[in-house]
Structure formats: structure tokens, C-alpha cells
Amino acid sequence: MVNTQGKDEAEYRLMTQAPVFGLVLKLSVPTTFSMLITSIYNLVDTLFVSSLGNAATGAVGVVFSIQSIIQAIGYGFGMGTQSLISRKLGEKKNDEADMYGISGFVAAFFAGLLMLLGLINMPVMMRLFGSTETALPYACDYGFWIILGAPLFCSSFVLNNILRAEGKASLSMVGLCSGGILNIGLDALFIFALHMGVEGAAIATVVSQAASFVILLSFFIFKKSIVRLNIFKLSKRPLDYLNIFRVGLPTVFRQSLGSVATTLLNVAVRPYGDAAMAAVSISNKIYMLLRSMLIGVGQGFQPVAGYNYGAKRYDRVRKAFNSAIALGTIYSALAAIILFIFAKDIIGLFRPGDVEVIEEGGRMLRFLCMALPVLGYSTFVNQLYQCLGFVLPATVLASCRQGIFFIPLILILPIFFGLTGIELTQAVADIMTFAVSIPFHIYILKRRIPSHPPAIPMPPAKPKTLDIKL
């Protein structure tokens, strides 16, 4: 019989005693690689679908808004569960961690089932999300399968985040990357060999997600994880589910506003035609890939910060955050330089020979390069607040990038600058979010994370007694 208690204790010592920079790097590599593979198969979807024309490419951008809503639900429950579990494990309250694990998993699955209501009237919904009439058939075909897979998407996010919460980032990577690699292969098979078009790309995504779900679930079935998915520990208290959702609320806002932002972007660019919509869709997917790798770095430091915050090792929380800043800034600065130089060449991979798409997409990518070097900082400040359970400031920060700043900008900039204003919007919103993150960073360090761990109280002194010899 495996001594699970001994393994759990060894994991606790690793998370609270190992050198912080090396630990963050160790956890960041698999999470970043996972996010990279996930983004690559999203890009491959776009790359393969782009061979079907600008209308099909634009349709993928439209459905991406719906995917963002599904991700908002899944990531919301997943990040709420992750934050609570990492802190409970740091406090050595493993039973409570188990309760949050199974409760978050079940809640996410049923939330995904509710998403199936979106299948009732697909054309109306796709128009609301910004589809042109030429892209509408493709959007309906692609969106049907994506919505059908919502329960698996949502619950997989929770399984993935539970593994990350307990420091098992490599297991999380195996589950996600297996699905991502399978997706790439199935894309080629369904689109080109079986001539299934856009619908084939969507089916490939759902089948791969199902495979990823099975792999992730198997780690819990075969007890590779610290947290046990025991149905008998499922909470019967609404307050526990509210707590999961409350802590995950910043993610829900971030992802939901991402959907709103993409929809507004599609609506704004629609008058400029399918070529402009394709250029914006491709540029967004590339930028999402780069940002997702930054999020991967953040997901590496979050369990370290949460564990040590629960264990009251505040010095290690600070070191974890600083390690993420160092790694993220170096990566994003290098990525910005490369992307700026080769912007048009990269867009040309998706639409070779299409001068209009390459020109507009290349220009938008270069605008985004202005914000990329500071994108990591604002992302990590937001993730720090969330993983430590400070919901209100985390929600405000999560709402800045594609809500508080993006929404007014996408309505105002095109009036003055036309298509260029649309292409500038995300970059300007990201720079403004960076500026707002600075005082939030200063506040949490000064007021919420002490520079030194709390003093260990001394045991009470024994009362002195008189030793009288008779």
C-alpha cells in the first residue's frame, strides 16, 4: 500500500522549504508548456480553417467569444478551487481541500450543462456575437460542437487547476498536452482527409478535450494526487459553493469581459469586410498565445504563493511573486522584439499572398508589441491578489484589461482613427492596465504580505516553585 500521508508531507515540505526561484521555475515550465500547446492548437485551428477562406477564418473569431464564456465558467470554478485548495494544504487542512476539490468539480460540470441552452437558436446567437452573413453558416457549424463540449471543457479546467494547486504541474501538463497534440492531428484528418471543413475542426477540439478529461480524471482515480475526489465529501452547504465561485469571480470577470471585448471587436471591424475580420482574428490568436505563456508562468507561482500564505511563510510569497516578474518580463520583452520584426511574415503563414490581411494583421501585431513587455507585470499582480483570496481588488484588476479600459476605447478610437483605432485598442488598454496595477502592487506588499514571517509564540513559562529542603 502506498503511504499517501508520507507523500503528502513530502509535497508540503517541498512547497514550503525548497528554494523559491527554482520551485517557481520548476512549476512554471510545465504550466507554460501546457498553455503553449493549448494556444498552438487554437492557432492550428485558425491556420487550417483559414485555408477555407476569410469567412471561415472570421467565423472562428466569432465562436471564440463563446469559447471565452465557457472558459469563464470553467476557469472561474477552477481558479476558485485552486486558490482555496492551495491555502488549505498550506494550513494542513487536507479534508477541507478534498471537499473543495469534489465540490468545484461537480459544480463546474453542471454549469457546463447549462451552457447547452445556447444550442436552441444558433443563428441569432452568432449574429449577436458579431458574425457577418457570409461567415454565419461556418460560425453555426463550428459553434454547435464547441457548445456541446461545454460540460467537459468546464470540468477539465477544475481537474487541471486542482493538480496545479498541489504542485503537480507535470501531471496537469500531461493531461492538457495530450489533448492538444491529439487536436492538431485530428484537425488535419477531419478538415483535409475527410473534407469536413469548419465542422471537422470543432469536432476535433471536442474529441481531444474528452481525451484530456479522461487522462486528468485518471490521475485522481489512481491516487496520483493529494486531493481525493470523494463523492461522499461533496459539500451540502451552499456557502461552500458560493466561496468557490466568489474566489473564482475575478477569472469569471476576466474571461467574460474577454468574450464581450471580442464581440465588440468583431462588431467594430465588421463594416471593413471579411479580410479585416480575418486579420484581427489571426492577430488576436497570436497575441493570445504569447499572453497564455505569461499566464503559464503565473500559474507556476500561484500554488507556491498560496501554499506559503497558508503556512504563514510570507517571505516566500514575496519571493515567488518576484520570481514570476523576472521570468515573465524577460520572456515578454524578447517575444515583443521578435514579433515586431517578423509581424507580417507570421500573419502571412495564415493567409499567404493575401496582401490586405497581411498588411492589417501585421500592423495590429506591431501595435500589440508596445504593450507586451509590461503585460506580465499586470497579469501577475492580478493573479497574486486572486490566489491569496483578495476577491474585490482581484476582480477590479481582472476587469481593467478587456472591460473598464477596452470597452470605452473600442467605442471611441474607431471614431477618430477608423480601422487603425480598432487595431490600437487592445494595446492601449493593456498599457493603461499596467499603470493601474502599480499602486495595487505597492498596497498588497505594504498592507497584506508582511516582510517577515510572524513570530512563533513562546510556550508559557512554568510557574516557579520553592524548593525547600527540610
Summary of the structure (lengths in Angstrom):
residues: 470
radius of gyration: 23.4
end to end distance: 60.4
largest distance: 108.2
contacts: 1790
relative contact order: 0.13
helix: 84%
strand: 0%
